[in-house]
C-alpha cells in the first residue's frame, strides 16, 4: 500500500521504511563513495603504470591532441603568460576566437586547478580533472539516491561508485575532461527535480541547473533529458493530487528554463561559434549493434565491439535484474522503472533519438556518448530494489536473469577474461554478501562487517575493471599516447618563447609535432589549430594560401613555404630536423604582422589561376614562375573539371605519369596539389603525399632547386584516378621575395600594438591605401580609422584588409565574440527573475511573522 506525504513522492508503509541515518552518517557515506571511486581508479592506474603513477602517458586521442594543450593555454591565461585573452587566441590558426573554446572545453571547475601547478606539469591537473570529477559524481549520486528513497547510506554509496566509474567513464569520458562534468550534472539535476516534487528550494534548484549547464552544455543537455525522464516517472508514481503534480511540473519547467538562461552566454557563444565553424565531415549512423554485443555491454571489464558503454558493475546490475521480483515494490513502480530502462536503451540505437540525445547532430566518433544517462538510471533503479531489502528468493531470481544475459552475450568479442572473472566470480561473491546481509539484518556488528566486505569487493572489482579496459585500449594503435610535455617539447617551448617578438612578428612552432594544438602547447603564434570551433573563414583562408588541413578543415596546419611565412609575418619558426632537441630554430626576414598596400587591395573580383597567383596577389609582388606541365611519359593525363589534370593512375610496377617543366635556373620549385595521394618524384628525390578530398589537404611541398638548364621533370605515382590543379608547380625566386619583404617592411606602420583581443597600427600622417592584418577576417572584428565609425574589415586572401580612406594615421581593430551580448542579456533577465522570486519569498516570510496575535501586542 502506498502512502504519500503532501510534500514528497510516494513512500512505503512505516513498517518497511528503513531507519533514516543522521546527517553525519549520510555525509560520511557520500565521502566514502568518493574515496572508493577515486581510490579504485588510482589503484588501476598505478598497477598499469600510467601517469601520474608511472611512465605510461594518459594523453591518448583528444586528451593529448586537444585538452592538454588547451589546459596549458589556460595556465598561460591565468598567469598572464600569453598574448591573447578569453575572447581571442592569437596563438592558434594565426588568430582565432577563443571564448567558445573556453566555454566548451575549460568550464569544468576542476580545470582551473592548472593555476596551482607549474606549466610543465600541466598534465597532473588534467588528471585531477578526471579524478575529482569522479569523486564529486560519486558523492552527489549518493546524496541523490538518499533523496529518491531512504535506506542505508553505506549501501547506496557502493552503488554510486558504479555510476562514477562506469564503462562510459572508463572508455569515453576519461579522455574528454569537459564531459567528466556530466558525472556531477546528472545528480545535480536529479536533486533539483526532487526539490520540485517537494515544493522547495526553487532558487537553489535553478542554480544547480545553471551549474550543470555552465560546466558543459553538451553533456548537460543529455543530463537534462535523462533526469527529465526520471522526474516524469517519479511524477507518474507520486500518489498526490493532480494539482500538486501539475505544480511540481511547472516548478521544474520554470526552474530549468531559468537555470539554462543563467548560463545563456555559454550557449549563445558556443552555438554561434559552431554555426560559423568549418563544417564537420558527414557522420551517419552505421546501424544498431548486434543484440549479443549490446547485452554484453551490461557486464564489466570489456571495451571492444561498438555499442553503448553502459556497464555500472555487477552489484547494480544484479539489483536491476532483481527489481521486477521485489514484492515490496508496488507493481506499477516496477513496470514504470523497467519500461524506462528499456526505452532509454532502445533510444541509443535509433537514429532520430540518437540525434535528440546529441543536440540534433550525429556525433563524429562514437554515436553512443549519451550512454552516461543510462548508467545513472541503472544505478537509480538498482537503489529502488536495494532500498526495499530484497529477500533471498528475489535476489536469486535476479541472479538467474543475470545468468541468462551472460549466456546471451557470451559470443560477443566484448567479453574478455576479465569480464568472466568480474561477472561470475564477482557476481557470486556479491550475491552471497547480499544474502547474508538480509539474513543478519538485525545483527548490527555482523551487518557492518558484511557491508565492509561488500565495499572491499566493489573497490577491487572497480579497480580491476579499469585496469582491464585500459590494457585492452593500449593494444590499439588508435589509442597510442601523444607526445605532450617532455624534454623535447620543453626545449621547443623555450626556443619559441626566446624569439617571440609579437606583435611585430610571429614565432611559429611549425607543423604539429607533439599534439594537434602545438601553438597552445609550445607558445608562439602558429597556424595549427584543432577544435570543433575552427572558423570556416580561417580554414578557407589558410587553405587558399597553401596551408594543409585534416578532418575537413577542423584541424588546420601552419604554412611551411617562404611566401606563406612572409604573408603571415612569421619571423622565426621551428624546423623539425632531427637533431638532439628534435628541431632546428630558424629566423627569417619577414614583414610585420600589419602591412600596407597601395590602392584598394581586396578579394573583390579576384580570380586566381593557382595558389601561386593567390600568394602573389596577397603579397603584392610577383615572385613565382609558374610553368605549364607537358606530359612526356607514362599514362597520359586527360582534362578534368575546370581545366584540372586528371591522372589515370598507375598499375603496380608500371611507369609513372611524367611531366616536363621549365623554370628560371636557381629558383626553388614547389608542388601544390591539395587532394593528391601518391608519390611525387622530382629533382632527385621522391616524396609521398596523403591528400584526400576533402578530408586531408596537403601543404605546399618543396621539390628542390631548379638546375642550371632550367629543365626538370615531375613524375607522379598513384594507383587511383584523381585530379590535380592545372598549374601545380611554382618556382620561387628568393631574390624577388627578399625584395618584396623589404618593400613591405619599409612601407609598414610606424608602430604595431596588440591587446588581448585588439590590434592597432600607427601610419604616417595622411597615409592612403589599404592596411592588411595577417589574421583571418573572422566574424566579430570591427575596425576604425582615426577614431571613425567601426566597421567589419574587408579581406585580402581571406585576411583582414582595411581601407585607410582619403588618408589616415591610426588603425584600431577590436574583436567582439558573436553571441555574447545576447547571452548576457538573457542571463541578466534570468538573474532578475531569481532576485524577484527571492524578494517575494522574503516578503511572504516577513508577512507570515506578523500574525494577528503579535499585532494585538503592538508587534508589527
Secondary structure, 3 states (H helix, E strand, C coil): CCEECCCCCEECCHHHCCCCCCHHHHHHHHHHHHHHHHHHHHHHHHHHCECCCCCECCCEHHHHHHHHHHHHHHHHHHCCCCCCCCCEECCCCCCEECHHHHHHHCCCHHHHHHHHCCHHHHHHHHHHHHHHHHHHHHHHHHHHHHHHCCCCHHHHHHHHHHHHCCHHHHHCHHHCCCHHHHHHHHHHHHHHHHHHHHCCCHHHHHHHHHHHHHHCHHHHHHHHHHHHHHHHHHHHHCCCCHHHHHHHHHHHHHHHHHHHHHCHHHHHHHHHHHHCECCCCCCCCCCCCCHHHHHHCCCCCCCCCCCCCCCCCHHHHHHHHHHCCCCCCCHHHHHHHHHHHHHHHHHCCCHHHHHHHCCCCCCCCCCCCCHHHHHHHHHHHHHHHHCCCCCHHHHHHHHHHHHHHHHHHCCCCCCCHHHHHHHHHHHHHHHHHHHHHHHCCCCHHHHHHHHHHHHHHHHHHHHHHHHHHHHHHHCCHHHCECCCCCHHHHHHHHHHHHCCCCCCCEEECCCCCCCCCHHHHHCCCCCCEECCCCEHHHHHHHHHCCCCEEHHHCEECCCCCHHHHHHCCEEEEEECCCCCCCCEEEECCCCCCEEEECCCCCCCCCCCCCHHHHHHHHHCCCCEECCCCEEEECCCCEECHHHCEEECCCCCCCCCEEEEEECCCCCEEEECCCCCEEEEEECCEEEEEECECCCEECCCEEEEECCCCCEEEEEEECCCCEEECCCCEEEECHHHHHHHHHHHHHCCCCEEEECCCEEEEEEEEEECCEEEEEEECCCCEEEEECCCCCECCEEECCEEEEECCCCEEEEEEEECCCCHHHHHHHHHHHHHHHHHHHHHHHHHHHHHHCCHHHHHCCCC
